[in-house]
Amino acid sequence: MKSLSCRDIGFDCDYTVKAENDTELFNKGGRHVFNTHGLREEHFIPKFNEKIKSEI
Ligand SMILES: [Zn+2]
């Protein structure tokens, strides 16, 4: 299980996404940050790759 929280990528937001793999995590987390925070994909991708957490 992997997780990413909005705080990890710099937002003051309690949203946390959990998923089975990177792709699912990106899709779920991306939808939230794009819609809620107006973050653009090209800005999210480097943060995502840096902050993604693996919880095995
Ligand atoms: Zn958020």
N, CA, C, O and the ligand as a Tripos MOL2 file, in Angstrom:
@<TRIPOS>MOLECULE
protein
  225   223    57     0     0
PROTEIN
NO_CHARGES

@<TRIPOS>ATOM
      1 N           0.8480   -1.2040    0.0000 N.3       1 MET1
      2 CA          0.0000    0.0000    0.0000 C.3       1 MET1
      3 C           0.8770    1.2450    0.0000 C.2       1 MET1
      4 O           1.8370    1.3410    0.7650 O.2       1 MET1
      5 N           0.5420    2.1870   -0.8560 N.am      2 LYS2
      6 CA          1.2790    3.4460   -0.9170 C.3       2 LYS2
      7 C           0.3520    4.5780   -0.5110 C.2       2 LYS2
      8 O          -0.8680    4.4830   -0.6440 O.2       2 LYS2
      9 N           0.9510    5.6430   -0.0160 N.am      3 SER3
     10 CA          0.1190    6.7810    0.3640 C.3       3 SER3
     11 C           0.8180    8.0850    0.0540 C.2       3 SER3
     12 O           2.0430    8.1600   -0.0410 O.2       3 SER3
     13 N          -0.0040    9.1130   -0.1020 N.am      4 LEU4
     14 CA          0.5120   10.4540   -0.3380 C.3       4 LEU4
     15 C          -0.4700   11.4070    0.3210 C.2       4 LEU4
     16 O          -1.6820   11.2930    0.1350 O.2       4 LEU4
     17 N           0.0540   12.3380    1.0830 N.am      5 SER5
     18 CA         -0.8450   13.3220    1.6870 C.3       5 SER5
     19 C          -0.5920   14.6820    1.0700 C.2       5 SER5
     20 O           0.5030   14.9780    0.5930 O.2       5 SER5
     21 N          -1.6390   15.5070    1.0930 N.am      6 CYS6
     22 CA         -1.5110   16.8540    0.5460 C.3       6 CYS6
     23 C          -0.4220   17.6370    1.2750 C.2       6 CYS6
     24 O           0.2920   18.4260    0.6560 O.2       6 CYS6
     25 N          -0.2920   17.4260    2.5690 N.am      7 ARG7
     26 CA          0.7390   18.1510    3.3210 C.3       7 ARG7
     27 C           2.1310   17.8280    2.7900 C.2       7 ARG7
     28 O           3.0090   18.6910    2.7600 O.2       7 ARG7
     29 N           2.3240   16.5840    2.3720 N.am      8 ASP8
     30 CA          3.6310   16.1780    1.8510 C.3       8 ASP8
     31 C           4.0330   16.9810    0.6200 C.2       8 ASP8
     32 O           5.2170   17.2160    0.3800 O.2       8 ASP8
     33 N           3.0480   17.3920   -0.1460 N.am      9 ILE9
     34 CA          3.3760   18.1340   -1.3600 C.3       9 ILE9
     35 C           3.1080   19.6250   -1.1990 C.2       9 ILE9
     36 O           3.0640   20.3680   -2.1790 O.2       9 ILE9
     37 N           2.9280   20.0580    0.0590 N.am     10 GLY10
     38 CA          2.9440   21.4930    0.3460 C.3      10 GLY10
     39 C           1.6070   22.1780    0.5240 C.2      10 GLY10
     40 O           1.5540   23.4060    0.5980 O.2      10 GLY10
     41 N           0.5110   21.4100    0.5970 N.am     11 PHE11
     42 CA         -0.7940   22.0410    0.8100 C.3      11 PHE11
     43 C          -1.2260   21.8970    2.2570 C.2      11 PHE11
     44 O          -0.9440   20.8910    2.9080 O.2      11 PHE11
     45 N          -1.9180   22.9210    2.7540 N.am     12 ASP12
     46 CA         -2.4800   22.8630    4.0880 C.3      12 ASP12
     47 C          -3.8440   22.1820    3.9950 C.2      12 ASP12
     48 O          -4.8900   22.8310    4.0040 O.2      12 ASP12
     49 N          -3.7980   20.8840    3.9090 N.am     13 CYS13
     50 CA         -4.9890   20.1030    3.5770 C.3      13 CYS13
     51 C          -4.8080   18.7190    4.1840 C.2      13 CYS13
     52 O          -3.7120   18.1610    4.1460 O.2      13 CYS13
     53 N          -5.8810   18.1630    4.7440 N.am     14 ASP14
     54 CA         -5.7730   16.8630    5.4220 C.3      14 ASP14
     55 C          -6.0230   15.6690    4.5120 C.2      14 ASP14
     56 O          -6.0640   14.5270    4.9700 O.2      14 ASP14
     57 N          -6.1900   15.9370    3.2350 N.am     15 TYR15
     58 CA         -6.4620   14.8440    2.3000 C.3      15 TYR15
     59 C          -5.2620   13.8960    2.2080 C.2      15 TYR15
     60 O          -4.1220   14.3290    2.0460 O.2      15 TYR15
     61 N          -5.5410   12.6140    2.3120 N.am     16 THR16
     62 CA         -4.5180   11.5870    2.1050 C.3      16 THR16
     63 C          -5.0880   10.5450    1.1600 C.2      16 THR16
     64 O          -6.2370   10.1250    1.2980 O.2      16 THR16
     65 N          -4.2940   10.1440    0.2230 N.am     17 VAL17
     66 CA         -4.7360    9.1210   -0.7120 C.3      17 VAL17
     67 C          -3.9050    7.8620   -0.4930 C.2      17 VAL17
     68 O          -2.6950    7.9290   -0.2770 O.2      17 VAL17
     69 N          -4.5730    6.7150   -0.5530 N.am     18 LYS18
     70 CA         -3.8880    5.4370   -0.4480 C.3      18 LYS18
     71 C          -4.2600    4.5890   -1.6530 C.2      18 LYS18
     72 O          -5.4000    4.6110   -2.1170 O.2      18 LYS18
     73 N          -3.2960    3.8540   -2.1440 N.am     19 ALA19
     74 CA         -3.5580    3.0180   -3.3150 C.3      19 ALA19
     75 C          -2.5820    1.8520   -3.3440 C.2      19 ALA19
     76 O          -1.5890    1.8190   -2.6160 O.2      19 ALA19
     77 N          -2.8960    0.9080   -4.2010 N.am     20 GLU20
     78 CA         -2.0940   -0.3090   -4.2970 C.3      20 GLU20
     79 C          -0.8100   -0.1130   -5.0930 C.2      20 GLU20
     80 O           0.1680   -0.8320   -4.8880 O.2      20 GLU20
     81 N          -0.8110    0.8590   -6.0010 N.am     21 ASN21
     82 CA          0.3590    1.0510   -6.8440 C.3      21 ASN21
     83 C           0.4850    2.5220   -7.2480 C.2      21 ASN21
     84 O          -0.4110    3.3260   -6.9900 O.2      21 ASN21
     85 N           1.5920    2.8570   -7.8760 N.am     22 ASP22
     86 CA          1.8810    4.2470   -8.2340 C.3      22 ASP22
     87 C           0.8280    4.8320   -9.1640 C.2      22 ASP22
     88 O           0.4130    5.9810   -9.0060 O.2      22 ASP22
     89 N           0.4010    4.0350  -10.1310 N.am     23 THR23
     90 CA         -0.5470    4.5330  -11.1240 C.3      23 THR23
     91 C          -1.8770    4.9020  -10.4880 C.2      23 THR23
     92 O          -2.4430    5.9600  -10.7630 O.2      23 THR23
     93 N          -2.3720    3.9990   -9.6230 N.am     24 GLU24
     94 CA         -3.6440    4.2630   -8.9570 C.3      24 GLU24
     95 C          -3.5110    5.4650   -8.0220 C.2      24 GLU24
     96 O          -4.4090    6.3030   -7.9270 O.2      24 GLU24
     97 N          -2.3660    5.5280   -7.3320 N.am     25 LEU25
     98 CA         -2.1250    6.6410   -6.4220 C.3      25 LEU25
     99 C          -2.0850    7.9600   -7.1890 C.2      25 LEU25
    100 O          -2.6400    8.9650   -6.7460 O.2      25 LEU25
    101 N          -1.4340    7.9450   -8.3190 N.am     26 PHE26
    102 CA         -1.3300    9.1520   -9.1360 C.3      26 PHE26
    103 C          -2.7140    9.5750   -9.6270 C.2      26 PHE26
    104 O          -3.0520   10.7580   -9.5990 O.2      26 PHE26
    105 N          -3.5050    8.6120  -10.0730 N.am     27 ASN27
    106 CA         -4.8300    8.9320  -10.5980 C.3      27 ASN27
    107 C          -5.7380    9.4970   -9.5140 C.2      27 ASN27
    108 O          -6.4300   10.4920   -9.7290 O.2      27 ASN27
    109 N          -5.7320    8.8550   -8.3510 N.am     28 LYS28
    110 CA         -6.5860    9.3180   -7.2480 C.3      28 LYS28
    111 C          -6.0990   10.6510   -6.6950 C.2      28 LYS28
    112 O          -6.8800   11.5880   -6.5310 O.2      28 LYS28
    113 N          -4.8130   10.7280   -6.4100 N.am     29 GLY29
    114 CA         -4.2550   11.9480   -5.8420 C.3      29 GLY29
    115 C          -4.2870   13.0900   -6.8290 C.2      29 GLY29
    116 O          -4.5550   14.2340   -6.4620 O.2      29 GLY29
    117 N          -4.0140   12.7790   -8.0830 N.am     30 GLY30
    118 CA         -4.0180   13.7990   -9.1180 C.3      30 GLY30
    119 C          -5.3850   14.4350   -9.2630 C.2      30 GLY30
    120 O          -5.4950   15.6570   -9.3660 O.2      30 GLY30
    121 N          -6.4180   13.6250   -9.2710 N.am     31 ARG31
    122 CA         -7.7750   14.1500   -9.4170 C.3      31 ARG31
    123 C          -8.0670   15.1720   -8.3100 C.2      31 ARG31
    124 O          -8.6600   16.2240   -8.5500 O.2      31 ARG31
    125 N          -7.6340   14.8310   -7.0990 N.am     32 HIS32
    126 CA         -7.8610   15.7390   -5.9670 C.3      32 HIS32
    127 C          -7.0740   17.0390   -6.1250 C.2      32 HIS32
    128 O          -7.6520   18.1220   -6.0360 O.2      32 HIS32
    129 N          -5.7870   16.9480   -6.3550 N.am     33 VAL33
    130 CA         -4.9890   18.1880   -6.4000 C.3      33 VAL33
    131 C          -5.3220   19.0320   -7.6360 C.2      33 VAL33
    132 O          -5.2570   20.2600   -7.5770 O.2      33 VAL33
    133 N          -5.6710   18.3980   -8.7340 N.am     34 PHE34
    134 CA         -6.0140   19.1760   -9.9260 C.3      34 PHE34
    135 C          -7.3440   19.8960   -9.7090 C.2      34 PHE34
    136 O          -7.4820   21.0730  -10.0420 O.2      34 PHE34
    137 N          -8.3220   19.1810   -9.1470 N.am     35 ASN35
    138 CA         -9.6540   19.7670   -8.9900 C.3      35 ASN35
    139 C          -9.7380   20.7040   -7.7900 C.2      35 ASN35
    140 O         -10.3470   21.7710   -7.8680 O.2      35 ASN35
    141 N          -9.1230   20.3020   -6.6840 N.am     36 THR36
    142 CA         -9.2860   21.0570   -5.4440 C.3      36 THR36
    143 C          -8.3010   22.2030   -5.3290 C.2      36 THR36
    144 O          -8.6470   23.2960   -4.8810 O.2      36 THR36
    145 N          -7.0710   21.9410   -5.7390 N.am     37 HIS37
    146 CA         -6.0310   22.9440   -5.5430 C.3      37 HIS37
    147 C          -5.5970   23.6270   -6.8360 C.2      37 HIS37
    148 O          -4.7950   24.5610   -6.8160 O.2      37 HIS37
    149 N          -6.1280   23.1580   -7.9480 N.am     38 GLY38
    150 CA         -5.8010   23.7710   -9.2290 C.3      38 GLY38
    151 C          -4.3520   23.5640   -9.6440 C.2      38 GLY38
    152 O          -3.8110   24.3220  -10.4490 O.2      38 GLY38
    153 N          -3.7260   22.5230   -9.0830 N.am     39 LEU39
    154 CA         -2.3320   22.2410   -9.4380 C.3      39 LEU39
    155 C          -2.2870   21.6330  -10.8380 C.2      39 LEU39
    156 O          -3.1440   20.8330  -11.2140 O.2      39 LEU39
    157 N          -1.2900   22.0240  -11.5840 N.am     40 ARG40
    158 CA         -1.1530   21.4820  -12.9330 C.3      40 ARG40
    159 C          -0.3240   20.2030  -12.9040 C.2      40 ARG40
    160 O           0.5500   20.0090  -12.0580 O.2      40 ARG40
    161 N          -0.6410   19.3350  -13.8740 N.am     41 GLU41
    162 CA         -0.0020   18.0220  -13.9010 C.3      41 GLU41
    163 C           1.5220   18.1250  -13.9470 C.2      41 GLU41
    164 O           2.2150   17.3620  -13.2730 O.2      41 GLU41
    165 N           2.0460   19.0630  -14.7350 N.am     42 GLU42
    166 CA          3.5080   19.1580  -14.8650 C.3      42 GLU42
    167 C           4.1700   19.6260  -13.5640 C.2      42 GLU42
    168 O           5.3740   19.4430  -13.3790 O.2      42 GLU42
    169 N           3.3880   20.2280  -12.6650 N.am     43 HIS43
    170 CA          3.9270   20.6050  -11.3590 C.3      43 HIS43
    171 C           3.7520   19.4940  -10.3360 C.2      43 HIS43
    172 O           4.5430   19.3410   -9.4050 O.2      43 HIS43
    173 N           2.7000   18.7330  -10.5380 N.am     44 PHE44
    174 CA          2.4120   17.6510   -9.5960 C.3      44 PHE44
    175 C           3.3710   16.4810   -9.7880 C.2      44 PHE44
    176 O           3.7970   15.8770   -8.8030 O.2      44 PHE44
    177 N           3.7110   16.1540  -10.9950 N.am     45 ILE45
    178 CA          4.5170   14.9670  -11.2800 C.3      45 ILE45
    179 C           5.8380   14.9470  -10.5070 C.2      45 ILE45
    180 O           6.1360   13.9430   -9.8600 O.2      45 ILE45
    181 N           6.6510   16.0280  -10.5480 N.am     46 PRO46
    182 CA          7.9070   15.9740   -9.7770 C.3      46 PRO46
    183 C           7.6920   15.8750   -8.2730 C.2      46 PRO46
    184 O           8.4520   15.1920   -7.5860 O.2      46 PRO46
    185 N           6.6620   16.5490   -7.7470 N.am     47 LYS47
    186 CA          6.3760   16.4460   -6.3110 C.3      47 LYS47
    187 C           5.9320   15.0350   -5.9630 C.2      47 LYS47
    188 O           6.3330   14.4640   -4.9480 O.2      47 LYS47
    189 N           5.1040   14.5000   -6.8230 N.am     48 PHE48
    190 CA          4.5950   13.1470   -6.6170 C.3      48 PHE48
    191 C           5.7450   12.1500   -6.5630 C.2      48 PHE48
    192 O           5.8170   11.3210   -5.6560 O.2      48 PHE48
    193 N           6.6330   12.2360   -7.5300 N.am     49 ASN49
    194 CA          7.7470   11.2920   -7.6000 C.3      49 ASN49
    195 C           8.6710   11.4280   -6.3990 C.2      49 ASN49
    196 O           9.2720   10.4500   -5.9550 O.2      49 ASN49
    197 N           8.7810   12.6410   -5.8780 N.am     50 GLU50
    198 CA          9.6730   12.8850   -4.7470 C.3      50 GLU50
    199 C           9.0520   12.4130   -3.4350 C.2      50 GLU50
    200 O           9.7490   11.8960   -2.5620 O.2      50 GLU50
    201 N           7.7250   12.5950   -3.3000 N.am     51 LYS51
    202 CA          7.0810   12.4090   -2.0000 C.3      51 LYS51
    203 C           6.3530   11.0930   -1.8380 C.2      51 LYS51
    204 O           5.9270   10.7510   -0.7350 O.2      51 LYS51
    205 N           6.2070   10.3640   -2.9020 N.am     52 ILE52
    206 CA          5.4580    9.1070   -2.8310 C.3      52 ILE52
    207 C           6.0480    8.2000   -1.7480 C.2      52 ILE52
    208 O           7.2650    8.0580   -1.6240 O.2      52 ILE52
    209 N           5.1630    7.6010   -0.9830 N.am     53 LYS53
    210 CA          5.6080    6.7690    0.1360 C.3      53 LYS53
    211 C           5.1470    5.3380   -0.0720 C.2      53 LYS53
    212 O           4.0300    5.0800   -0.5200 O.2      53 LYS53
    213 N           6.0020    4.4520    0.2510 N.am     54 SER54
    214 CA          5.6830    3.0490    0.1480 C.3      54 SER54
    215 C           5.4500    2.4930    1.5460 C.2      54 SER54
    216 O           6.3150    2.5920    2.4160 O.2      54 SER54
    217 N           4.2910    1.9160    1.7510 N.am     55 GLU55
    218 CA          3.9820    1.2920    3.0440 C.3      55 GLU55
    219 C           3.6760   -0.1640    2.7700 C.2      55 GLU55
    220 O           2.5510   -0.5220    2.4200 O.2      55 GLU55
    221 N           4.6600   -0.9780    2.9270 N.am     56 ILE56
    222 CA          4.4720   -2.3950    2.5990 C.3      56 ILE56
    223 C           4.2190   -3.1840    3.8750 C.2      56 ILE56
    224 O           4.0350   -4.4000    3.8230 O.2      56 ILE56
    225 ZN         -5.7060   18.6280   -0.7320 Zn       57 ZN57
@<TRIPOS>BOND
     1     1     2 1
     2     2     3 1
     3     3     4 2
     4     3     5 am
     5     5     6 1
     6     6     7 1
     7     7     8 2
     8     7     9 am
     9     9    10 1
    10    10    11 1
    11    11    12 2
    12    11    13 am
    13    13    14 1
    14    14    15 1
    15    15    16 2
    16    15    17 am
    17    17    18 1
    18    18    19 1
    19    19    20 2
    20    19    21 am
    21    21    22 1
    22    22    23 1
    23    23    24 2
    24    23    25 am
    25    25    26 1
    26    26    27 1
    27    27    28 2
    28    27    29 am
    29    29    30 1
    30    30    31 1
    31    31    32 2
    32    31    33 am
    33    33    34 1
    34    34    35 1
    35    35    36 2
    36    35    37 am
    37    37    38 1
    38    38    39 1
    39    39    40 2
    40    39    41 am
    41    41    42 1
    42    42    43 1
    43    43    44 2
    44    43    45 am
    45    45    46 1
    46    46    47 1
    47    47    48 2
    48    47    49 am
    49    49    50 1
    50    50    51 1
    51    51    52 2
    52    51    53 am
    53    53    54 1
    54    54    55 1
    55    55    56 2
    56    55    57 am
    57    57    58 1
    58    58    59 1
    59    59    60 2
    60    59    61 am
    61    61    62 1
    62    62    63 1
    63    63    64 2
    64    63    65 am
    65    65    66 1
    66    66    67 1
    67    67    68 2
    68    67    69 am
    69    69    70 1
    70    70    71 1
    71    71    72 2
    72    71    73 am
    73    73    74 1
    74    74    75 1
    75    75    76 2
    76    75    77 am
    77    77    78 1
    78    78    79 1
    79    79    80 2
    80    79    81 am
    81    81    82 1
    82    82    83 1
    83    83    84 2
    84    83    85 am
    85    85    86 1
    86    86    87 1
    87    87    88 2
    88    87    89 am
    89    89    90 1
    90    90    91 1
    91    91    92 2
    92    91    93 am
    93    93    94 1
    94    94    95 1
    95    95    96 2
    96    95    97 am
    97    97    98 1
    98    98    99 1
    99    99   100 2
   100    99   101 am
   101   101   102 1
   102   102   103 1
   103   103   104 2
   104   103   105 am
   105   105   106 1
   106   106   107 1
   107   107   108 2
   108   107   109 am
   109   109   110 1
   110   110   111 1
   111   111   112 2
   112   111   113 am
   113   113   114 1
   114   114   115 1
   115   115   116 2
   116   115   117 am
   117   117   118 1
   118   118   119 1
   119   119   120 2
   120   119   121 am
   121   121   122 1
   122   122   123 1
   123   123   124 2
   124   123   125 am
   125   125   126 1
   126   126   127 1
   127   127   128 2
   128   127   129 am
   129   129   130 1
   130   130   131 1
   131   131   132 2
   132   131   133 am
   133   133   134 1
   134   134   135 1
   135   135   136 2
   136   135   137 am
   137   137   138 1
   138   138   139 1
   139   139   140 2
   140   139   141 am
   141   141   142 1
   142   142   143 1
   143   143   144 2
   144   143   145 am
   145   145   146 1
   146   146   147 1
   147   147   148 2
   148   147   149 am
   149   149   150 1
   150   150   151 1
   151   151   152 2
   152   151   153 am
   153   153   154 1
   154   154   155 1
   155   155   156 2
   156   155   157 am
   157   157   158 1
   158   158   159 1
   159   159   160 2
   160   159   161 am
   161   161   162 1
   162   162   163 1
   163   163   164 2
   164   163   165 am
   165   165   166 1
   166   166   167 1
   167   167   168 2
   168   167   169 am
   169   169   170 1
   170   170   171 1
   171   171   172 2
   172   171   173 am
   173   173   174 1
   174   174   175 1
   175   175   176 2
   176   175   177 am
   177   177   178 1
   178   178   179 1
   179   179   180 2
   180   179   181 am
   181   181   182 1
   182   182   183 1
   183   183   184 2
   184   183   185 am
   185   185   186 1
   186   186   187 1
   187   187   188 2
   188   187   189 am
   189   189   190 1
   190   190   191 1
   191   191   192 2
   192   191   193 am
   193   193   194 1
   194   194   195 1
   195   195   196 2
   196   195   197 am
   197   197   198 1
   198   198   199 1
   199   199   200 2
   200   199   201 am
   201   201   202 1
   202   202   203 1
   203   203   204 2
   204   203   205 am
   205   205   206 1
   206   206   207 1
   207   207   208 2
   208   207   209 am
   209   209   210 1
   210   210   211 1
   211   211   212 2
   212   211   213 am
   213   213   214 1
   214   214   215 1
   215   215   216 2
   216   215   217 am
   217   217   218 1
   218   218   219 1
   219   219   220 2
   220   219   221 am
   221   221   222 1
   222   222   223 1
   223   223   224 2
@<TRIPOS>SUBSTRUCTURE
     1 MET1         2 RESIDUE 1 A MET
     2 LYS2         6 RESIDUE 1 A LYS
     3 SER3        10 RESIDUE 1 A SER
     4 LEU4        14 RESIDUE 1 A LEU
     5 SER5        18 RESIDUE 1 A SER
     6 CYS6        22 RESIDUE 1 A CYS
     7 ARG7        26 RESIDUE 1 A ARG
     8 ASP8        30 RESIDUE 1 A ASP
     9 ILE9        34 RESIDUE 1 A ILE
    10 GLY10       38 RESIDUE 1 A GLY
    11 PHE11       42 RESIDUE 1 A PHE
    12 ASP12       46 RESIDUE 1 A ASP
    13 CYS13       50 RESIDUE 1 A CYS
    14 ASP14       54 RESIDUE 1 A ASP
    15 TYR15       58 RESIDUE 1 A TYR
    16 THR16       62 RESIDUE 1 A THR
    17 VAL17       66 RESIDUE 1 A VAL
    18 LYS18       70 RESIDUE 1 A LYS
    19 ALA19       74 RESIDUE 1 A ALA
    20 GLU20       78 RESIDUE 1 A GLU
    21 ASN21       82 RESIDUE 1 A ASN
    22 ASP22       86 RESIDUE 1 A ASP
    23 THR23       90 RESIDUE 1 A THR
    24 GLU24       94 RESIDUE 1 A GLU
    25 LEU25       98 RESIDUE 1 A LEU
    26 PHE26      102 RESIDUE 1 A PHE
    27 ASN27      106 RESIDUE 1 A ASN
    28 LYS28      110 RESIDUE 1 A LYS
    29 GLY29      114 RESIDUE 1 A GLY
    30 GLY30      118 RESIDUE 1 A GLY
    31 ARG31      122 RESIDUE 1 A ARG
    32 HIS32      126 RESIDUE 1 A HIS
    33 VAL33      130 RESIDUE 1 A VAL
    34 PHE34      134 RESIDUE 1 A PHE
    35 ASN35      138 RESIDUE 1 A ASN
    36 THR36      142 RESIDUE 1 A THR
    37 HIS37      146 RESIDUE 1 A HIS
    38 GLY38      150 RESIDUE 1 A GLY
    39 LEU39      154 RESIDUE 1 A LEU
    40 ARG40      158 RESIDUE 1 A ARG
    41 GLU41      162 RESIDUE 1 A GLU
    42 GLU42      166 RESIDUE 1 A GLU
    43 HIS43      170 RESIDUE 1 A HIS
    44 PHE44      174 RESIDUE 1 A PHE
    45 ILE45      178 RESIDUE 1 A ILE
    46 PRO46      182 RESIDUE 1 A PRO
    47 LYS47      186 RESIDUE 1 A LYS
    48 PHE48      190 RESIDUE 1 A PHE
    49 ASN49      194 RESIDUE 1 A ASN
    50 GLU50      198 RESIDUE 1 A GLU
    51 LYS51      202 RESIDUE 1 A LYS
    52 ILE52      206 RESIDUE 1 A ILE
    53 LYS53      210 RESIDUE 1 A LYS
    54 SER54      214 RESIDUE 1 A SER
    55 GLU55      218 RESIDUE 1 A GLU
    56 ILE56      222 RESIDUE 1 A ILE
    57 ZN57       225 GROUP 0 **** ****
